[in-house]
Amino acid sequence: MGPWASRLTGKYLFRGLRFRLAVSYVFFFTILLSFLGIFFRQALRSILDQQTRDLLTEEWSAVKGYLRIDRGKIDWFYDPEDPDEEFIVGRMKQVYLLTDAKGKVLEVSDKYRELGIEKPNEIIGALQSQKAVWQVRKTTEGETFLIRSGPFIDDNHHVFYVALGRSLAQSEGIVEQFTLYYFLWMPVLIISSAFFGWYAARKALTPLNEVSLTAQRITGSNLTAQIPSRGAQDELDRLIDSFNRMIERLNDSFTQTRQFSTDVSHELRTPLTAIRGQLEVALFTAKTEDDYRNAMMDALQDVERLSQTIRAVLLLSQAESGQLALQLQMLDLAELARDFVDQFQIPAEDAQVTLTCSLPDECVIEGDKIQLGRMLSNLLSNAVKYTPRGGTVHVSVALRGDNAEIVLEDTGMGITADHLPHIFDRFYRVPDRNPERGLGLGLSFVAWIVKAHRGRIDVESELGKGTKFTIWLPAIVPVIHAPEAYAAPSETAS
Ligand code: ADP
């Protein structure tokens, strides 16, 4: 844990993911708790208020049974022997007002007086509306009461105004107590959540730290290292998987680059050594002008071959590093093949090889005309080059479903099974067979072009009988997002 642990101190601790995770956890938990507290407080208050309202409504209906007004005489009609009735009426009269229809006070309790008696015009207004009115009022000491008032009609159909009240002190007390307990406990909950958050964040991040430690151990020379998957199939495993695949791609790319530079330096060294030899011969052993001329001619030929190799290598490395982007357009592959078969008739005749083709009238696909032309040219030149006199080369193009199929078949010398898997590798030449030495880059190009078009190439060959290349190209090139689009051509080769 060395470097990691030492970095997890001081300033880094507060910028660290663990700290931020824990803080966000506490933050959201606090907000959630506050909202819950406010919500429950409101809910409790409305439940208690509703209870008081229900009680007042009950009392209000009960008033009709107990209160009798006969020609100005007010009488509370109940059995004084019955303690229940006495209690009910006593409680009603604690906060109570009775006025006539003009607002003249007929009876009022002390508590109600304290709350303030309505003005006559307010009472007249309330009676006109004929509805029960609910109000919340406070005494001078701050005690809150819920008042229900409305018309009361006696047996003689006279209208009176009655108001009954009930203290809300008890329900408010309950709400206050709840609030107090809740918000006293909240900091305790928040602190516990902070501890929990800190612990949970550590638990969640431990595998990430392990991944990071493994990643630190991977260096340029140790690119085969892989982070072991945890088998949890979670986000982290996906990250590990992507990371491992990235390392694999890097490793492939490094290996290719190393191989490429080895191949290139080897390929350049051979003609350079030859040129040097020829020049030394010219310098030390040539006597006549012809000797000089011959040595110079040989050197020039090798210089030409050298610059050819450099041009091809440059182009291939541009292609493989993605600098040579495809210029896609709709093109007729049948027409393109026809053009190239025509172009190769003369070299084929020179080599006494019969070049034939079976092409449809039209085979329109999306592709890069120049690169597809280069592909056909490389394949045709190989076929003519590696087919002995009297042989045939046949080219066919056909549309099969969503793919165009190009087949290039010859009756040439063929390739043995041990060489076949390597023919798409850079600078690979089947040894001891070649009439004229090629660069060994033609098929690498072909493979790259096929791969860049998201196509596939297949080769079958039998020694002494011939070789058949089959290429499938999608009629419409799918959009390429992945960076491996321009990976090594050898991967495409089958
Ligand atoms: P070169 O420049 O040597 O032709 P290529 O990459 O085009 O390089 O081909 C690689 C090797 O594959 C060649 O050296 C050749 O031996 C073999 N090859 C390619 N095409 C054919 C073919 N049509 N018939 C037989 N051998 C072939």
Boltz pocket constraint, residues with backbone or C-beta under 6 A from the ligand:
constraints:
  - pocket:
      binder: B
      contacts: [[A, 378], [A, 379], [A, 382], [A, 383], [A, 386], [A, 387], [A, 410], [A, 412], [A, 413], [A, 414], [A, 415], [A, 423], [A, 424], [A, 425], [A, 428], [A, 429], [A, 430], [A, 437], [A, 438], [A, 439], [A, 440], [A, 441], [A, 442], [A, 443], [A, 444], [A, 467]]
      max_distance: 6.0
